[in-house]
Amino acid sequence: MQNQIALYNADGELIDRISARRLEKLQALGRIARVVRHRKGHINRAIQVRLPGEGRAMQPADYIGTRYSSRQRLDQGRICWRLRALGDRPSETDLAPAEVRPVFLRVLLDCLSTRV
């Protein structure tokens, strides 16, 4: 495995370790987007081209989601959570627009309900 080259897909996941000859074949087919070389010149890894239909690369927001709360420091020095308003309005009191308020309240009540 000393002469094996790490092959990654477009999302950065290790697929396999391949020989230099196999890498040449993949490059001839146009399947390699980038070859990363060591400063001494030998190939460290190869990254495949994203094919149509494979989708985009995963972003951290795909796992985390949208943040609807943030920490806020109060004048007394305490830290509390501040809710972010839904929609584009920066409001301190009206956090949910009228059209989404019933859905917002239903989710909130579901979170507060006790389990039996």
N, CA, C and O atoms as a MOPAC input file, in Angstrom:
PM7 MOZYME 1SCF
protein

 N      0.81300 1    -1.19100 1     0.00000 1
 C      0.00000 1     0.00000 1     0.00000 1
 C      0.85600 1     1.25500 1     0.00000 1
 O      0.33400 1     2.36500 1     0.10300 1
 N      2.13700 1     1.09200 1    -0.11200 1
 C      3.05700 1     2.20900 1    -0.08000 1
 C      2.87200 1     3.11800 1    -1.29200 1
 O      2.97800 1     4.33800 1    -1.16000 1
 N      2.60000 1     2.55900 1    -2.46200 1
 C      2.44700 1     3.34300 1    -3.67800 1
 C      0.99200 1     3.63700 1    -4.00400 1
 O      0.69100 1     4.07500 1    -5.11400 1
 N      0.09400 1     3.41000 1    -3.07600 1
 C     -1.32200 1     3.63300 1    -3.30200 1
 C     -1.66700 1     5.10500 1    -3.08400 1
 O     -1.10100 1     5.76900 1    -2.21500 1
 N     -2.60300 1     5.59600 1    -3.88700 1
 C     -3.03600 1     6.99100 1    -3.82800 1
 C     -4.45700 1     7.02400 1    -3.29700 1
 O     -5.31100 1     6.26800 1    -3.76000 1
 N     -4.71700 1     7.88700 1    -2.33600 1
 C     -6.05800 1     8.01700 1    -1.77000 1
 C     -6.97200 1     8.69100 1    -2.79200 1
 O     -6.63100 1     9.73400 1    -3.34900 1
 N     -8.13500 1     8.08700 1    -3.03300 1
 C     -9.12000 1     8.62500 1    -3.96400 1
 C    -10.33500 1     9.06300 1    -3.16700 1
 O    -10.93500 1     8.27000 1    -2.44100 1
 N    -10.69600 1    10.34800 1    -3.30900 1
 C    -11.82800 1    10.92400 1    -2.59100 1
 C    -12.92000 1    11.28800 1    -3.57900 1
 O    -12.64100 1    11.62600 1    -4.73000 1
 N    -14.19200 1    11.21800 1    -3.11600 1
 C    -15.27500 1    11.70200 1    -3.97000 1
 C    -15.35900 1    13.22400 1    -3.84300 1
 O    -14.56800 1    13.82600 1    -3.11700 1
 N    -16.28800 1    13.83700 1    -4.52700 1
 C    -16.38700 1    15.30600 1    -4.55600 1
 C    -16.73900 1    15.89000 1    -3.18900 1
 O    -16.45900 1    17.06100 1    -2.93300 1
 N    -17.35000 1    15.09100 1    -2.30300 1
 C    -17.71100 1    15.56700 1    -0.96900 1
 C    -16.58500 1    15.40900 1     0.04300 1
 O    -16.72300 1    15.82300 1     1.19400 1
 N    -15.47000 1    14.81300 1    -0.37700 1
 C    -14.33200 1    14.67300 1     0.51100 1
 C    -14.28600 1    13.36500 1     1.27500 1
 O    -13.49400 1    13.23300 1     2.20800 1
 N    -15.11700 1    12.38700 1     0.90700 1
 C    -15.09500 1    11.08600 1     1.56600 1
 C    -14.10200 1    10.17000 1     0.86100 1
 O    -14.04800 1    10.12600 1    -0.36800 1
 N    -13.33100 1     9.45000 1     1.63700 1
 C    -12.37400 1     8.50500 1     1.08400 1
 C    -13.13100 1     7.35200 1     0.44800 1
 O    -13.93700 1     6.69300 1     1.10500 1
 N    -12.87300 1     7.10900 1    -0.83300 1
 C    -13.52500 1     6.01800 1    -1.54500 1
 C    -12.64600 1     4.78000 1    -1.53200 1
 O    -13.10000 1     3.69400 1    -1.17300 1
 N    -11.39600 1     4.94100 1    -1.92000 1
 C    -10.51900 1     3.79400 1    -2.09700 1
 C     -9.07900 1     4.27700 1    -2.19000 1
 O     -8.81200 1     5.47800 1    -2.22100 1
 N     -8.18200 1     3.35000 1    -2.23200 1
 C     -6.78100 1     3.63500 1    -2.52700 1
 C     -6.48000 1     2.97100 1    -3.85000 1
 O     -6.74500 1     1.78200 1    -4.03000 1
 N     -5.92100 1     3.74200 1    -4.78900 1
 C     -5.71000 1     3.24500 1    -6.14300 1
 C     -4.24500 1     3.37700 1    -6.54300 1
 O     -3.46600 1     4.08100 1    -5.90100 1
 N     -3.89600 1     2.68500 1    -7.61700 1
 C     -2.52400 1     2.74600 1    -8.13100 1
 C     -2.37400 1     3.98000 1    -9.02500 1
 O     -3.36100 1     4.59700 1    -9.42400 1
 N     -1.14300 1     4.32000 1    -9.32600 1
 C     -0.86700 1     5.45600 1   -10.20600 1
 C     -1.41200 1     5.18300 1   -11.61400 1
 O     -1.86700 1     6.10300 1   -12.29400 1
 N     -1.36500 1     3.94000 1   -12.04000 1
 C     -1.88500 1     3.58400 1   -13.36700 1
 C     -3.40000 1     3.78900 1   -13.42800 1
 O     -3.91900 1     4.29700 1   -14.42200 1
 N     -4.10600 1     3.39700 1   -12.37100 1
 C     -5.56300 1     3.59500 1   -12.31700 1
 C     -5.88400 1     5.08900 1   -12.30400 1
 O     -6.85400 1     5.51700 1   -12.93000 1
 N     -5.09300 1     5.87400 1   -11.60800 1
 C     -5.29700 1     7.31900 1   -11.58500 1
 C     -5.14700 1     7.90400 1   -12.98700 1
 O     -5.92600 1     8.77100 1   -13.38200 1
 N     -4.17000 1     7.44600 1   -13.72800 1
 C     -3.99100 1     7.91900 1   -15.10400 1
 C     -5.21100 1     7.60700 1   -15.95900 1
 O     -5.63100 1     8.42700 1   -16.77500 1
 N     -5.77600 1     6.42300 1   -15.77200 1
 C     -6.97200 1     6.04900 1   -16.53200 1
 C     -8.15200 1     6.95000 1   -16.17600 1
 O     -8.88700 1     7.40000 1   -17.05500 1
 N     -8.32600 1     7.20700 1   -14.88600 1
 C     -9.42100 1     8.07700 1   -14.44600 1
 C     -9.24100 1     9.50400 1   -14.96100 1
 O    -10.21800 1    10.16200 1   -15.31900 1
 N     -7.99900 1     9.98100 1   -15.00000 1
 C     -7.73200 1    11.31700 1   -15.53800 1
 C     -8.03500 1    11.35800 1   -17.02900 1
 O     -8.57800 1    12.34900 1   -17.51800 1
 N     -7.69500 1    10.30700 1   -17.75800 1
 C     -7.97400 1    10.25400 1   -19.19900 1
 C     -9.47700 1    10.25900 1   -19.46600 1
 O     -9.92200 1    10.77900 1   -20.49000 1
 N    -10.25700 1     9.68800 1   -18.55900 1
 C    -11.72100 1     9.66700 1   -18.70100 1
 C    -12.36900 1    10.96700 1   -18.22300 1
 O    -13.57500 1    11.15000 1   -18.38800 1
 N    -11.58300 1    11.86900 1   -17.63300 1
 C    -12.11700 1    13.14000 1   -17.14100 1
 C    -12.83600 1    13.02700 1   -15.81400 1
 O    -13.68100 1    13.86400 1   -15.49700 1
 N    -12.51500 1    12.00000 1   -15.02700 1
 C    -13.19800 1    11.77500 1   -13.75500 1
 C    -12.48100 1    12.40000 1   -12.55800 1
 O    -13.00400 1    12.36400 1   -11.44400 1
 N    -11.30100 1    12.97000 1   -12.76800 1
 C    -10.53600 1    13.54700 1   -11.66100 1
 C    -10.58900 1    15.06700 1   -11.75200 1
 O    -10.21300 1    15.65400 1   -12.76600 1
 N    -11.06100 1    15.69400 1   -10.67900 1
 C    -11.14700 1    17.15100 1   -10.63500 1
 C     -9.81900 1    17.77600 1   -10.22800 1
 O     -9.42800 1    18.82000 1   -10.75000 1
 N     -9.12600 1    17.12600 1    -9.28900 1
 C     -7.90500 1    17.71800 1    -8.75900 1
 C     -6.97600 1    16.64200 1    -8.22300 1
 O     -7.41500 1    15.65900 1    -7.62600 1
 N     -5.71400 1    16.84200 1    -8.44200 1
 C     -4.68300 1    15.96300 1    -7.89100 1
 C     -3.85500 1    16.80200 1    -6.92200 1
 O     -3.33400 1    17.85600 1    -7.28700 1
 N     -3.74100 1    16.32600 1    -5.69000 1
 C     -2.99400 1    17.04000 1    -4.65900 1
 C     -1.62800 1    16.37200 1    -4.52900 1
 O     -1.52400 1    15.17000 1    -4.28300 1
 N     -0.58800 1    17.18100 1    -4.70000 1
 C      0.78300 1    16.65900 1    -4.65200 1
 C      1.48700 1    17.11000 1    -3.37800 1
 O      1.20800 1    18.17800 1    -2.83300 1
 N      2.39000 1    16.28100 1    -2.93000 1
 C      3.25100 1    16.59300 1    -1.80900 1
 C      4.27600 1    17.61900 1    -2.28200 1
 O      4.51200 1    17.73000 1    -3.48500 1
 N      4.87100 1    18.34700 1    -1.39700 1
 C      5.85800 1    19.35900 1    -1.80900 1
 C      7.06000 1    18.74000 1    -2.50200 1
 O      7.76200 1    19.42200 1    -3.24800 1
 N      7.30800 1    17.44800 1    -2.26300 1
 C      8.40500 1    16.75400 1    -2.93100 1
 C      7.99600 1    16.24300 1    -4.30500 1
 O      8.83700 1    15.73700 1    -5.04900 1
 N      6.71800 1    16.36500 1    -4.65500 1
 C      6.27500 1    16.01400 1    -5.99300 1
 C      5.43000 1    14.76700 1    -6.12100 1
 O      4.76400 1    14.59200 1    -7.14200 1
 N      5.42600 1    13.88500 1    -5.12000 1
 C      4.60100 1    12.68200 1    -5.28000 1
 C      3.14100 1    13.00600 1    -4.96900 1
 O      2.84800 1    13.96300 1    -4.25200 1
 N      2.23700 1    12.20600 1    -5.50800 1
 C      0.79800 1    12.45600 1    -5.38900 1
 C      0.30400 1    11.96700 1    -4.03100 1
 O      0.52200 1    10.81400 1    -3.65900 1
 N     -0.36500 1    12.85900 1    -3.29200 1
 C     -0.95600 1    12.50400 1    -2.00600 1
 C     -2.35400 1    11.95000 1    -2.16900 1
 O     -2.69000 1    10.91400 1    -1.59500 1
 N     -3.17700 1    12.64200 1    -2.95700 1
 C     -4.57200 1    12.22000 1    -3.11300 1
 C     -5.14800 1    12.78000 1    -4.40200 1
 O     -4.60500 1    13.71100 1    -4.99800 1
 N     -6.25600 1    12.19400 1    -4.81600 1
 C     -6.97900 1    12.64400 1    -5.99900 1
 C     -8.44600 1    12.82000 1    -5.61800 1
 O     -8.99300 1    12.04600 1    -4.83300 1
 N     -9.06700 1    13.83700 1    -6.18000 1
 C    -10.46100 1    14.13800 1    -5.87400 1
 C    -11.27500 1    14.02400 1    -7.15200 1
 O    -10.93600 1    14.61400 1    -8.17700 1
 N    -12.35400 1    13.25800 1    -7.07400 1
 C    -13.17500 1    13.01500 1    -8.24800 1
 C    -14.04900 1    14.21000 1    -8.60300 1
 O    -14.33700 1    15.06900 1    -7.77000 1
 N    -14.46000 1    14.23800 1    -9.86800 1
 C    -15.38600 1    15.25700 1   -10.36600 1
 C    -16.78500 1    14.93100 1    -9.86900 1
 O    -17.14800 1    13.75800 1    -9.77900 1
 N    -17.56800 1    15.93900 1    -9.54800 1
 C    -18.96800 1    15.74100 1    -9.18100 1
 C    -19.76500 1    15.51200 1   -10.46100 1
 O    -19.75100 1    16.34400 1   -11.36900 1
 N    -20.44000 1    14.41100 1   -10.52400 1
 C    -21.23300 1    14.08100 1   -11.70200 1
 C    -22.61200 1    14.72900 1   -11.61100 1
 O    -23.08700 1    14.99600 1   -10.50700 1
 N    -23.26400 1    14.98700 1   -12.74500 1
 C    -24.63000 1    15.51400 1   -12.69700 1
 C    -25.53700 1    14.54200 1   -11.94200 1
 O    -25.47400 1    13.32900 1   -12.14300 1
 N    -26.36500 1    15.08700 1   -11.08800 1
 C    -27.26400 1    14.25800 1   -10.30300 1
 C    -26.70900 1    13.84200 1    -8.95200 1
 O    -27.43800 1    13.26100 1    -8.14800 1
 N    -25.44400 1    14.12100 1    -8.67800 1
 C    -24.86800 1    13.77000 1    -7.38200 1
 C    -25.21600 1    14.78100 1    -6.30400 1
 O    -24.98400 1    14.52400 1    -5.12300 1
 N    -25.76600 1    15.91900 1    -6.68200 1
 C    -26.10700 1    16.93200 1    -5.69400 1
 C    -24.90900 1    17.78600 1    -5.34000 1
 O    -23.83100 1    17.63600 1    -5.91600 1
 N    -25.10200 1    18.66600 1    -4.40500 1
 C    -24.02900 1    19.55100 1    -3.98000 1
 C    -23.34400 1    18.98000 1    -2.75600 1
 O    -23.82500 1    18.02700 1    -2.14500 1
 N    -22.23400 1    19.56500 1    -2.41100 1
 C    -21.50300 1    19.13500 1    -1.21900 1
 C    -22.28900 1    19.50900 1     0.03300 1
 O    -22.97100 1    20.53300 1     0.06200 1
 N    -22.19300 1    18.68700 1     1.05000 1
 C    -22.87800 1    18.96100 1     2.30500 1
 C    -22.20000 1    20.14400 1     2.99400 1
 O    -20.97400 1    20.24300 1     3.03300 1
 N    -23.01200 1    21.02000 1     3.52500 1
 C    -22.53300 1    22.18000 1     4.26000 1
 C    -22.84400 1    21.99800 1     5.74100 1
 O    -23.74500 1    21.23400 1     6.08600 1
 N    -22.11400 1    22.68700 1     6.62800 1
 C    -22.42300 1    22.56500 1     8.05100 1
 C    -23.87100 1    22.94500 1     8.38100 1
 O    -24.46000 1    22.37400 1     9.29900 1
 N    -24.44400 1    23.89000 1     7.65400 1
 C    -25.82800 1    24.29100 1     7.91400 1
 C    -26.80800 1    23.16700 1     7.62000 1
 O    -27.91300 1    23.17000 1     8.16200 1
 N    -26.43800 1    22.20100 1     6.77500 1
 C    -27.30700 1    21.06500 1     6.50400 1
 C    -27.49200 1    20.21600 1     7.74700 1
 O    -28.53500 1    19.58600 1     7.91900 1
 N    -26.49400 1    20.19200 1     8.61100 1
 C    -26.58400 1    19.41200 1     9.82900 1
 C    -27.12100 1    20.24500 1    10.99100 1
 O    -27.89600 1    19.75800 1    11.81300 1
 N    -26.70400 1    21.48500 1    11.04600 1
 C    -27.05200 1    22.34300 1    12.17300 1
 C    -28.44600 1    22.93400 1    12.01600 1
 O    -29.19700 1    23.01000 1    12.98900 1
 N    -28.79800 1    23.34800 1    10.81500 1
 C    -30.06800 1    24.01400 1    10.59100 1
 C    -29.94500 1    25.50500 1    10.85500 1
 O    -28.85900 1    26.00300 1    11.14900 1
 N    -31.04600 1    26.20400 1    10.75000 1
 C    -31.06100 1    27.64100 1    10.99200 1
 C    -31.13200 1    27.89800 1    12.48600 1
 O    -31.89700 1    27.24700 1    13.19800 1
 N    -30.36100 1    28.81300 1    12.94400 1
 C    -30.37500 1    29.15000 1    14.36400 1
 C    -31.43800 1    30.20800 1    14.62300 1
 O    -31.41900 1    31.29000 1    14.03600 1
 N    -32.36400 1    29.87200 1    15.51300 1
 C    -33.42300 1    30.80500 1    15.85900 1
 C    -33.24000 1    31.39400 1    17.24700 1
 O    -34.12700 1    32.08200 1    17.75300 1
 N    -32.09500 1    31.12800 1    17.86700 1
 C    -31.78100 1    31.73800 1    19.14600 1
 C    -30.29500 1    32.04000 1    19.19400 1
 O    -29.49100 1    31.39500 1    18.52100 1
 N    -29.95100 1    33.01500 1    19.98600 1
 C    -28.54700 1    33.38100 1    20.15200 1
 C    -28.34000 1    33.87200 1    21.58000 1
 O    -29.29100 1    34.27200 1    22.25200 1
 N    -27.11400 1    33.83800 1    22.02800 1
 C    -26.82600 1    34.33200 1    23.37900 1
 C    -26.77900 1    35.84800 1    23.38600 1
 O    -26.29900 1    36.47400 1    22.44200 1
 N    -27.28200 1    36.42400 1    24.46200 1
 C    -27.32600 1    37.88000 1    24.60300 1
 C    -26.85500 1    38.23700 1    26.00600 1
 O    -27.31900 1    37.66000 1    26.99000 1
 N    -25.93000 1    39.19000 1    26.09500 1
 C    -25.44600 1    39.63200 1    27.40600 1
 C    -26.31200 1    40.79600 1    27.88000 1
 O    -26.49300 1    41.78400 1    27.16800 1
 N    -26.83500 1    40.66300 1    29.07400 1
 C    -27.66700 1    41.71200 1    29.65500 1
 C    -26.80100 1    42.75200 1    30.35600 1
 O    -25.61500 1    42.52600 1    30.59500 1
 N    -27.40800 1    43.90000 1    30.68500 1
 C    -26.68100 1    44.98100 1    31.35800 1
 C    -26.14500 1    44.54200 1    32.72300 1
 O    -25.09900 1    45.02200 1    33.16100 1
 N    -26.85500 1    43.63200 1    33.39400 1
 C    -26.42800 1    43.16800 1    34.71400 1
 C    -25.26600 1    42.18700 1    34.63100 1
 O    -24.74700 1    41.76700 1    35.66500 1
 N    -24.84700 1    41.81300 1    33.42800 1
 C    -23.73100 1    40.89300 1    33.26900 1
 C    -24.14800 1    39.46300 1    33.01600 1
 O    -23.30700 1    38.62200 1    32.70100 1
 N    -25.43200 1    39.16800 1    33.14700 1
 C    -25.90600 1    37.81400 1    32.90200 1
 C    -25.99500 1    37.53900 1    31.40900 1
 O    -26.08000 1    38.45400 1    30.59000 1
 N    -25.97300 1    36.26500 1    31.08300 1
 C    -26.14800 1    35.86100 1    29.69400 1
 C    -27.46200 1    35.09000 1    29.59100 1
 O    -27.73400 1    34.19500 1    30.39200 1
 N    -28.26300 1    35.44500 1    28.60700 1
 C    -29.52400 1    34.74800 1    28.39600 1
 C    -29.67200 1    34.44000 1    26.89900 1
 O    -28.85200 1    34.86200 1    26.08400 1
 N    -30.71200 1    33.71200 1    26.55900 1
 C    -30.97400 1    33.37700 1    25.16500 1
 C    -31.95600 1    34.37000 1    24.57800 1
 O    -32.97700 1    34.67800 1    25.19300 1
 N    -31.65200 1    34.87100 1    23.39300 1
 C    -32.51500 1    35.80300 1    22.68200 1
 C    -33.06700 1    35.07600 1    21.47100 1
 O    -32.31100 1    34.47600 1    20.70800 1
 N    -34.38600 1    35.12500 1    21.28700 1
 C    -35.01300 1    34.48100 1    20.14100 1
 C    -34.90800 1    35.36300 1    18.91400 1
 O    -35.04300 1    36.58400 1    18.99900 1
 N    -34.66900 1    34.74600 1    17.78600 1
 C    -34.61500 1    35.46300 1    16.50800 1
 C    -36.01400 1    35.47400 1    15.89900 1
 O    -36.72600 1    34.47100 1    15.95100 1
 N    -36.39600 1    36.58100 1    15.33800 1
 C    -37.71500 1    36.69300 1    14.72600 1
 C    -37.77500 1    35.86700 1    13.44900 1
 O    -36.79800 1    35.79800 1    12.70400 1
 N    -38.92500 1    35.23800 1    13.19600 1
 C    -39.13800 1    34.50800 1    11.95700 1
 C    -39.40100 1    35.50800 1    10.84600 1
 O    -40.07300 1    36.51300 1    11.07900 1
 N    -38.90300 1    35.26900 1     9.66900 1
 C    -39.08500 1    36.20600 1     8.56300 1
 C    -37.93600 1    37.19300 1     8.51200 1
 O    -36.87400 1    36.95500 1     9.08600 1
 N    -38.15500 1    38.30500 1     7.82200 1
 C    -37.09500 1    39.28800 1     7.61800 1
 C    -37.18100 1    40.48200 1     8.55400 1
 O    -36.38700 1    41.41600 1     8.43600 1
 N    -38.12200 1    40.46800 1     9.47500 1
 C    -38.30600 1    41.62900 1    10.34200 1
 C    -37.49700 1    41.50300 1    11.61700 1
 O    -37.68000 1    40.53200 1    12.35100 1
 N    -36.61900 1    42.43200 1    11.91100 1
 C    -35.89900 1    42.38900 1    13.18600 1
 C    -36.77300 1    42.97200 1    14.29700 1
 O    -36.71400 1    44.17400 1    14.55700 1
 N    -37.57600 1    42.14300 1    14.95200 1
 C    -38.49200 1    42.61700 1    15.97200 1
 C    -38.15800 1    41.96500 1    17.30400 1
 O    -37.79000 1    40.79100 1    17.35100 1
 N    -38.28300 1    42.71500 1    18.37000 1
 C    -38.04600 1    42.18800 1    19.71000 1
 C    -39.30500 1    41.57800 1    20.31500 1
 O    -39.21600 1    40.70500 1    21.17900 1
 N    -40.47700 1    42.03100 1    19.87000 1
 C    -41.71400 1    41.56900 1    20.48900 1
 C    -42.54300 1    40.67600 1    19.56300 1
 O    -43.13500 1    39.70300 1    20.03000 1
 N    -42.60100 1    40.97700 1    18.27800 1
 C    -43.40800 1    40.21400 1    17.33200 1
 C    -42.48700 1    39.23600 1    16.59300 1
 O    -41.96700 1    39.55100 1    15.52300 1
 N    -42.28900 1    38.04000 1    17.18000 1
 C    -41.29700 1    37.11400 1    16.65200 1
 C    -41.80900 1    36.26700 1    15.49400 1
 O    -41.01200 1    35.78300 1    14.69000 1
 N    -43.13000 1    36.07900 1    15.39300 1
 C    -43.67800 1    35.24800 1    14.32500 1
 C    -44.68700 1    36.05400 1    13.50600 1
 O    -45.60500 1    36.63500 1    14.08600 1
 N    -44.54700 1    36.11000 1    12.16300 1
 C    -45.54200 1    36.79400 1    11.33200 1
 C    -46.91000 1    36.13000 1    11.47600 1
 O    -46.99100 1    34.96200 1    11.85500 1
 N    -47.96100 1    36.84600 1    11.18400 1
 C    -49.32600 1    36.35200 1    11.36900 1
 C    -49.59900 1    35.06800 1    10.59500 1
 O    -50.33600 1    34.20800 1    11.07600 1
 N    -49.01000 1    34.92200 1     9.38800 1
 C    -49.31300 1    33.74000 1     8.57100 1
 C    -48.67100 1    32.45600 1     9.10900 1
 O    -49.15800 1    31.36400 1     8.81500 1
 N    -47.60300 1    32.56100 1     9.88100 1
 C    -46.96800 1    31.35400 1    10.40800 1
 C    -47.19300 1    31.18200 1    11.90900 1
 O    -46.73100 1    30.20300 1    12.49400 1
 N    -47.89100 1    32.11800 1    12.53000 1
 C    -48.09900 1    32.05600 1    13.97300 1
 C    -48.80700 1    30.77100 1    14.42300 1
 O    -48.38000 1    30.18500 1    15.41700 1
 N    -49.88100 1    30.29500 1    13.73700 1
 C    -50.52100 1    29.04900 1    14.18800 1
 C    -49.56700 1    27.84600 1    14.14400 1
 O    -49.58200 1    27.00900 1    15.04600 1
 N    -48.75600 1    27.76400 1    13.11600 1
 C    -47.79400 1    26.66100 1    13.01200 1
 C    -46.74900 1    26.78300 1    14.11500 1
 O    -46.40000 1    25.79300 1    14.75900 1
 N    -46.25900 1    27.98400 1    14.32800 1
 C    -45.26000 1    28.24300 1    15.35800 1
 C    -45.80000 1    27.86500 1    16.74000 1
 O    -45.10700 1    27.22000 1    17.52700 1
 N    -47.04400 1    28.27000 1    17.02900 1
 C    -47.63400 1    27.95800 1    18.32900 1
 C    -47.88200 1    26.45900 1    18.48900 1
 O    -47.72700 1    25.92800 1    19.58900 1
 N    -48.26700 1    25.76500 1    17.40900 1
 C    -48.48900 1    24.32100 1    17.47200 1
 C    -47.18400 1    23.58900 1    17.81300 1
 O    -47.17900 1    22.67700 1    18.64000 1
 N    -46.09800 1    23.98700 1    17.18200 1
 C    -44.79500 1    23.37700 1    17.47400 1
 C    -44.38800 1    23.68000 1    18.90500 1
 O    -43.88100 1    22.80300 1    19.60400 1
 N    -44.60000 1    24.90000 1    19.34300 1
 C    -44.26000 1    25.27800 1    20.70400 1
 C    -45.06700 1    24.48000 1    21.72000 1
 O    -44.51400 1    24.00500 1    22.71200 1
 N    -46.37400 1    24.32700 1    21.48400 1
 C    -47.20800 1    23.54500 1    22.40200 1
 C    -46.82900 1    22.06000 1    22.39600 1
 O    -46.87600 1    21.40100 1    23.43500 1
 N    -46.45500 1    21.54000 1    21.23400 1
 C    -46.00300 1    20.15700 1    21.16100 1
 C    -44.71700 1    19.93500 1    21.95700 1
 O    -44.51700 1    18.87400 1    22.54800 1
 N    -43.86200 1    20.93300 1    21.96400 1
 C    -42.62200 1    20.83300 1    22.73600 1
 C    -42.88400 1    20.89000 1    24.22300 1
 O    -42.15200 1    20.28500 1    25.00500 1
 N    -43.92700 1    21.61600 1    24.63100 1
 C    -44.22500 1    21.78100 1    26.05100 1
 C    -45.09900 1    20.67400 1    26.60900 1
 O    -45.19500 1    20.52500 1    27.82700 1
 N    -45.74600 1    19.88300 1    25.73900 1
 C    -46.64800 1    18.83300 1    26.22100 1
 C    -45.85600 1    17.76900 1    26.96700 1
 O    -44.70800 1    17.47700 1    26.63200 1
 N    -46.48000 1    17.20800 1    27.96500 1
 C    -45.81600 1    16.17600 1    28.75600 1
 C    -46.03900 1    14.82000 1    28.09800 1
 O    -47.08400 1    14.56400 1    27.50000 1
 N    -45.05500 1    13.97700 1    28.22100 1
 C    -45.17700 1    12.62800 1    27.66600 1
 C    -45.86200 1    11.73300 1    28.67100 1
 O    -45.65800 1    11.84200 1    29.88000 1
 N    -46.67400 1    10.85100 1    28.14100 1
 C    -47.39900 1     9.90600 1    29.02500 1
 C    -46.71000 1     8.57500 1    29.01700 1
 O    -47.15600 1     7.64500 1    29.69000 1

